[in-house]
Amino acid sequence: MKQHLPLLALLALLAAGCSVYHPQAVNIPLVNHRGDAQVDVSAGLSSWILPDVFTVNATGSYGFTDWLAGQAHLNYGFDNAYGQLAAGAYHGFGSHGVVEGYLGLGFGGAWRDGVTNRLDDEEDGAVEVKRYDYSGHYLTPFVQGNVGWRDVGKVHFDFAFGLKVGAYLPDFDYRAYDSDGRLLDSRSKPYSTTNLLVEPQVQLRIGGERAKWNLRLGFAWLNDVYDADVSFTYDWFTLSTGLTFFF
């Protein structure tokens, strides 16, 4: 049994989750004209190895001029929240193609209280109980480029690829307690290391002129979360689905 304790500890960590970021399920609008207004709603599930973050998401996008577009996004996941604003330019190519570029700023947070990990050693009868909590917030200044094709065929099929690159600026605290609930000073650690954030996304939409079903697959990479001397992780994968409305 002892040889399995590292694996059990890893699985317990995954199940409890210390996720401080997940790929955001933001609409890739492919704005293609002045007055192009879109409202997107979806539900997303994020995962490292085991799914541990569920979010509801909303994005509004608008074409202000023949080249200027803006976007606002919010999501909530019961133990996490995030919002971002972005402005940028768009340009059409061919009969259906659109390329977009945005400059934006995001702000989010994550928290979990009283998470308990319990490991039982059947041979020795020993029980190890660890309780922890964490909380904090982060900023994400970013640039994003999108390219895709919109309203192809009678089913108004859209396909888009987006790439967000920016900085992840965290301010988190991790606190561990012994089995009697006493704070372990050696395990109370802040985390504020700047990370490089790379976040690609693929999106499909299909439907009519006024409403389309959407499906998004997003990934994220942070360069220094796992290397830090804390027990934080992040979700590298988000799958979401919902509806996009056009006005």
C-alpha positions in Angstrom: 0.0 0.0 0.0 2.8 2.4 0.8 4.1 2.3 -2.7 0.7 3.6 -3.9 0.6 6.6 -1.5 2.2 9.1 -4.0 -0.4 8.1 -6.6 -3.2 8.4 -4.1 -1.9 11.8 -3.0 -1.9 13.0 -6.7 -5.4 11.8 -7.3 -6.6 13.4 -4.1 -5.0 16.7 -5.2 -6.7 16.4 -8.6 -10.1 15.7 -7.1 -9.9 18.5 -4.6 -8.4 20.9 -7.1 -6.1 24.0 -6.5 -6.9 25.4 -9.9 -6.0 29.1 -10.2 -6.8 29.5 -13.9 -8.7 27.8 -16.8 -9.0 28.6 -20.5 -11.8 31.1 -20.9 -14.8 30.2 -23.1 -15.0 33.6 -24.9 -16.8 34.0 -28.2 -14.7 34.4 -31.3 -17.1 36.8 -33.0 -15.7 37.2 -36.5 -17.2 40.7 -36.7 -17.7 41.5 -40.4 -19.7 44.8 -40.6 -20.6 48.0 -38.8 -23.5 47.3 -36.3 -22.7 43.6 -36.1 -24.0 42.8 -32.6 -23.7 39.3 -31.0 -24.6 37.9 -27.6 -23.2 34.5 -26.7 -24.1 32.3 -23.8 -22.5 28.9 -22.9 -21.7 26.4 -20.3 -18.1 25.1 -19.9 -16.2 22.3 -18.2 -12.5 22.7 -17.5 -10.0 20.0 -16.5 -6.4 19.2 -15.7 -6.8 15.4 -15.6 -10.1 15.2 -13.8 -12.8 17.8 -14.5 -12.9 20.2 -11.6 -14.3 23.6 -12.8 -17.8 24.3 -14.2 -18.6 27.8 -15.5 -21.5 29.7 -17.1 -20.3 32.2 -19.7 -21.6 35.3 -21.5 -19.9 37.4 -24.2 -21.1 40.5 -26.0 -19.4 41.7 -29.2 -20.1 44.7 -31.4 -18.8 46.3 -34.6 -18.6 50.0 -33.9 -17.3 51.1 -37.3 -16.2 49.5 -40.6 -13.0 48.4 -38.8 -13.3 48.9 -35.0 -14.9 46.2 -32.7 -15.2 45.7 -29.0 -16.0 42.8 -26.7 -17.0 42.2 -23.0 -17.0 38.8 -21.3 -18.0 37.4 -17.9 -18.1 33.9 -16.4 -18.8 32.4 -13.0 -18.0 29.0 -11.7 -19.1 29.0 -8.0 -15.5 29.0 -6.7 -14.1 31.1 -9.5 -15.0 34.2 -11.6 -13.5 36.1 -14.5 -14.3 39.0 -16.7 -12.5 40.8 -19.6 -12.8 43.8 -21.9 -11.2 44.0 -25.3 -11.1 46.4 -28.3 -9.6 45.8 -31.7 -9.8 45.8 -35.5 -11.4 43.5 -38.0 -11.0 43.0 -41.8 -12.8 40.7 -44.3 -11.1 38.7 -46.9 -12.6 36.6 -49.7 -16.3 36.0 -49.6 -16.5 34.7 -46.0 -13.1 35.2 -44.3 -12.5 37.5 -41.4 -9.3 38.4 -39.5 -9.4 40.2 -36.1 -6.9 41.5 -33.6 -7.8 42.6 -30.0 -6.0 44.2 -27.1 -7.6 43.5 -23.7 -7.5 43.2 -20.0 -8.9 40.4 -17.8 -9.5 40.2 -14.1 -10.4 37.0 -12.2 -10.2 35.1 -9.0 -10.5 31.6 -7.4 -11.1 30.3 -3.9 -11.8 27.1 -2.1 -12.4 26.6 1.7 -11.9 23.7 4.0 -10.8 21.1 1.4 -9.8 17.9 3.2 -7.5 15.2 1.8 -7.7 11.8 3.7 -5.2 9.0 3.0 -5.6 5.6 4.7 -2.8 3.1 5.0 -4.5 -0.3 5.3 -1.3 -2.1 6.3 -0.3 0.2 9.2 -3.7 1.5 10.0 -2.4 5.1 9.8 -4.6 7.9 8.7 -3.2 11.2 7.4 -5.6 14.1 7.2 -4.7 17.4 5.5 -6.9 20.4 5.2 -6.2 23.5 3.2 -7.8 26.5 1.6 -6.7 29.1 -0.9 -7.9 32.4 -2.4 -6.7 35.2 -4.6 -7.1 37.0 -7.8 -5.2 37.8 -11.0 -4.9 40.2 -13.9 -4.4 39.2 -17.5 -3.3 41.9 -20.0 -3.3 40.2 -23.4 -3.4 40.5 -27.2 -5.5 38.1 -29.3 -5.6 37.3 -33.0 -8.6 35.5 -34.6 -9.1 34.2 -38.1 -12.0 32.3 -39.5 -14.8 31.9 -42.0 -18.4 33.0 -41.4 -21.8 32.0 -42.9 -20.6 29.3 -45.2 -23.4 27.5 -47.0 -27.1 27.2 -46.2 -26.4 26.2 -42.6 -24.4 29.4 -42.0 -21.4 27.4 -40.8 -18.6 29.3 -39.0 -15.1 28.1 -38.2 -12.6 30.1 -36.2 -9.2 29.9 -34.6 -8.1 32.3 -31.9 -4.7 32.7 -30.1 -4.4 34.8 -26.9 -1.0 35.7 -25.6 -0.4 37.7 -22.5 0.7 37.9 -18.9 -0.8 36.1 -15.9 -0.3 38.3 -12.8 -1.5 36.4 -9.7 -1.9 37.3 -6.0 -2.9 34.1 -4.2 -2.5 32.6 -0.7 -2.4 28.9 0.1 -3.0 27.8 3.7 -2.6 24.3 5.1 -3.8 23.0 8.5 -3.1 20.0 10.6 -5.7 17.5 11.7 -6.6 19.7 14.7 -7.2 22.7 12.5 -4.1 24.6 13.4 -2.5 26.6 10.7 0.9 25.3 9.6 3.1 28.3 9.3 5.5 26.4 7.0 2.6 25.7 4.6 1.1 29.2 4.5 2.5 30.5 1.3 1.8 33.4 -1.0 2.0 33.2 -4.8 2.6 36.2 -7.0 4.9 35.1 -9.7 4.2 36.5 -13.2 3.6 33.9 -15.9 3.5 33.9 -19.6 0.0 32.9 -20.7 -0.6 31.2 -24.1 -4.2 30.3 -24.9 -5.3 28.9 -28.2 -9.0 28.2 -29.1 -11.0 26.5 -31.8 -14.7 27.4 -32.4 -17.5 26.0 -34.5 -20.9 27.6 -35.0 -23.9 26.4 -37.1 -27.5 27.4 -37.4 -29.5 30.2 -38.9 -29.1 34.0 -39.5 -30.2 35.0 -36.0 -29.0 32.1 -33.8 -26.3 29.5 -33.9 -25.2 26.6 -31.8 -21.6 26.9 -30.8 -18.9 24.5 -29.7 -15.5 25.7 -28.3 -12.3 23.9 -27.4 -9.8 25.9 -25.5 -6.3 25.3 -24.1 -4.0 27.2 -21.8 -0.3 27.1 -20.8 1.3 29.0 -17.9 5.0 28.7 -17.6 5.6 28.9 -13.9 2.6 27.6 -11.9 3.9 24.0 -11.5 7.5 25.2 -10.8 6.4 27.3 -7.9 6.8 26.2 -4.3 3.1 26.0 -3.7 0.3 23.5 -4.3 -1.4 25.3 -7.1 -2.4 23.9 -10.5 -4.3 25.2 -13.5 -6.7 23.6 -15.9 -5.2 23.3 -19.3 -8.4 22.3 -21.2 -11.9 23.8 -21.5 -14.8 22.5 -23.5 -17.9 24.6 -23.8 -21.2 24.8 -25.7 -24.1 27.1 -26.0 -25.9 29.6 -28.3 -24.8 32.7 -30.2 -27.5 35.3 -31.1 -27.1 37.9 -33.8 -28.9 41.3 -33.9 
